[in-house]
Amino acid sequence: MAHFLIIAGLAVYGGSVVAKTVLRKVRMRGLHPPEAINNPSIIHKYKYAFDDPMTRKEASLILGLPKGATETEIMQAYKVLISLNHPDKGGSGYMAMKINQAKEVLLSKDKP
């Protein structure tokens, strides 16, 4: 009886790991890069270094948002991009820093 419970527990655990992996893959397929990434005129215009300090326009381009995006839209774009570029998941630490900085710039109330 004890062996059956151990085997059943391992089966449930294995199934949950597989389900979690499948759900993560399904979610990742639904994510598309922002339009700014695929727009050749933007790529040509901004193919060099970032501005210092970061402007609101540049922050919007990094997060792929239009001018005047709401706080909810900013946070949604931030969560998608940071999950794809986080250093713990194989992403670039520099890009994660720039994504964080873009979120802070767009959410700050004191900048024009």
Salt bridges, closest charged atoms under 4 A:
ASP88 OD2 - HIS86 ND1 3.77
